[in-house]
Amino acid sequence: MLLKGLKIGVALTGSFCTFDKVIPWIEKMVEEGADVYPIISESVDKFDTRFGRAEEWKFKLENITGKRPITTIVGAEPIGPKKLLDVVVVAPCTGNTLGKIANAITDTSVTMAVKAQLRNQRPVVIAISTNDGLSNNAKNLGLLLNMKNIYFVPFGQDDPVKKSNSLVAKYDMIIPTIQAALEGKQIQPLLV
């Protein structure tokens, strides 16, 4: 088992259109022996969208992991002092969350989980999903690419013609990225 014995926090933010791509990889983490702790942003906790109802997503995460999702700053805060997790994976990571992480804004359960993890100098893996990764959020992406203990799942443009600034992670690379991050390495190639 590739992830046996690892405690992995998986934080979902509001890129609802990618949940169907992320959920199978959460299942795979569990199959590979990881103890997965779901963490969800307020929008994931509350918003019903054309991609699914909030309660359905929470039920699915709890069913896969055996744990209720962490939904509050207070719930995520112990990750730091208790050193609960080996790695935190933010998948999908919206541009909004990317900007908050880059600028040390801790106002959601997800950003608190990242802050708590970095406090212990432990890895955070980001699987980006944003329509402005090559425009307004490019500066935040640049800051995080240069930050210690932050690792990115390889990413590329998902539709260069219709959405030329949009970036999306290659979700099938989540597990190899986790493995590399635990060795202190950024998986390559990063841009695909």
ZIJO-V865421 format. One record per helix or strand. SS is the DSSP state (~ for helix, > for strand). FROM is the first residue (numbers start at 1). TO is the last residue. If there is no record, write none. Layout:
ss/from/to
SS/FROM/TO
SS/FROM/TO
This chain:
ss/from/to
>/7/12
~/16/31
>/35/40
~/42/46
>/49/49
>/52/52
~/54/65
>/70/70
~/73/81
>/87/93
~/95/102
~/109/119
>/123/130
~/138/145
>/150/152
>/155/159
>/163/169
~/171/182
>/191/191
